Amino acid sequence: MYIQFLEYTYQKFYRAMRKNYEQKESTLNFQKKKKWKFEFRDRVRRNGDFRKIRKHKDNRILRRIFRFRF
């Protein structure tokens, strides 16, 4: 019973730690990324096109096309 309790507390603690770490990571990544990517993605999504822009090459091409907007 005591061992089960220990395992439970450890899992709880570990989960909380991981959540905190992931939150920090995501905020850091969000700050690192450039604003125009998110703006463009939102605009695309609002217009009903749900594909995601994944590749660096695509981003370069898009930046060249949409340079005057950002």
N, C-alpha and C positions, 0 to 999 in steps of 0.2 A: 504493500500500500504506500509506504513511504517513498519507495523507488518510483512508483507511478507519479506521485506528487512532484518529485524532483524533475522527472522527465517533462511533466506538464509545465512547470514553471520555466524550465530551460527553453522549451519550445516557444512559450509566450514571449520570453525575454528576447530570444533570437529573432523571432518574427518582428518584434518592435524595432530591434536594431537594424534589421535588413530594410524595413520600410523607411526608416529615417535616412539610411544611407542612400537608398534609391531616390528618395525625394531630393536629397542634396545633389546627387549626380544629375538628375533631370534638370534642376534649376541651373546648375553650372552649364550644362549643354545648351540650355535655352539661351543663356546669356552669351555664350560663345557664338552661336549661329547668327547669321546676318538677318536683319529684319525683313528684307525684300522677299526671302524665300517664303516666310510665313504669310506675308501679304499676298503674294502670288497664289499660294496654295489656297488661301481663304477665298480669293476672287474666283479661282477655278471651281472650288467646291460650291460657291454660291450660284455659279452659272450652271450647275448641274453636271459637271464632269468630275467623276470621282477618282480618276486615276491619280496615283501618287507619283511625285517626281523623286526618283531614287538615285539615279546615277549622276556622278559629278559632271560627266560630259553633257548630259541633258541640261544641267543647271547652267553650265557655261553658255550653251546655245541660247537658253532662255534669257540669260543676263544680256547677251548681245542683242536679242530681239527687243527686250523690254527695258533697255538701259534708260531711254528717255523718260520712262514713267517713274523711276525711283531715284 
